[in-house]
Structure formats: C-alpha cells, structure tokens
Amino acid sequence: MTKKQLQKLEQLLDHVGDIALRRRARKMIIDLDPKPGDKILDVGCGDGFYLFLLSNLGIKLKLFGTDFDPLALKS
C-alpha cells in the first residue's frame, strides 16, 4: 500500500473506539495489500465494516459481501 493509502486507512480508523477492532482491521487491510482491479469477497461481512474501509482507500476494487443476517446487511 502507498503512504497515502495508509494515511487514509488511519483517518478512517481514527473514528473507531474499539482499540482491538482498530488493530485487527489495520492488520487485515495491510496484509491483504489490495491492488487496483482486485476482487475481494467478504463472507460473513455483517454490516460491511471491512468493505467500507476498503472502498474508501482510493483504490479501484471490486468488492462483494455476503451474510446470513438480513438485519446486519440493512445497516
């Protein structure tokens, strides 16, 4: 990931109060190292938090999410 993308990720995570979630999300996104055009499927996406982070990094990605809980998908 570029420095600009890492800075954007940090800005997005600044609003997360749960420190463990913030740390986990940072590690997952950095380890995933998304590149333009990547297709990413989040199975069990819940409310789509990780997809939200990925969609706001300024990288053109094809993102998909699925979950069994229809209430989580509505939020």
C-alpha positions in Angstrom: 0.0 0.0 0.0 1.1 3.5 -0.7 1.8 6.0 2.0 -1.3 8.0 1.0 -3.5 4.9 1.3 -2.0 4.0 4.7 -2.7 7.6 5.9 -6.3 7.3 4.6 -6.7 4.0 6.4 -5.5 5.7 9.7 -8.0 8.5 9.2 -10.8 6.0 8.7 -9.8 4.1 11.8 -9.4 7.2 14.0 -13.2 7.1 14.5 -13.2 3.5 15.8 -13.4 3.4 19.5 -12.7 -0.3 19.9 -8.8 -0.5 20.0 -8.8 -4.2 19.3 -11.0 -3.8 16.3 -8.9 -0.9 15.0 -5.7 -3.0 15.4 -7.3 -6.1 13.7 -8.7 -4.0 10.8 -5.4 -2.3 10.2 -3.5 -5.6 10.1 -6.1 -7.3 7.9 -6.1 -4.4 5.3 -2.3 -4.0 5.3 -1.7 -7.8 5.0 -4.3 -8.0 2.2 -2.4 -5.3 0.3 -5.2 -4.6 -2.2 -4.2 -3.6 -5.7 -6.4 -1.8 -8.3 -8.7 -4.3 -10.0 -8.6 -6.9 -7.2 -11.8 -8.7 -6.5 -12.5 -9.1 -2.8 -15.2 -11.2 -1.2 -16.1 -10.8 2.5 -18.1 -13.8 3.6 -19.9 -13.0 6.8 -19.5 -9.3 6.2 -22.0 -8.2 8.9 -22.6 -4.5 8.4 -19.7 -4.3 5.9 -17.1 -2.6 8.1 -14.1 -4.0 6.2 -15.7 -3.4 2.9 -16.3 0.2 3.9 -12.7 0.6 4.8 -11.5 -0.9 1.5 -14.0 1.2 -0.5 -12.6 4.4 0.9 -8.9 3.8 0.3 -8.9 5.4 -3.1 -8.2 2.0 -4.8 -10.5 0.8 -7.6 -11.6 -2.6 -6.2 -14.4 -4.9 -6.9 -15.9 -5.6 -3.5 -18.6 -8.2 -2.6 -20.1 -9.1 0.7 -22.5 -11.7 2.0 -24.0 -12.5 5.3 -26.8 -14.7 6.7 -28.2 -11.9 8.9 -30.5 -9.7 6.9 -30.6 -7.1 9.7 -26.8 -6.7 9.5 -27.0 -6.2 5.8 -29.6 -3.5 6.1 -27.4 -1.3 8.4 
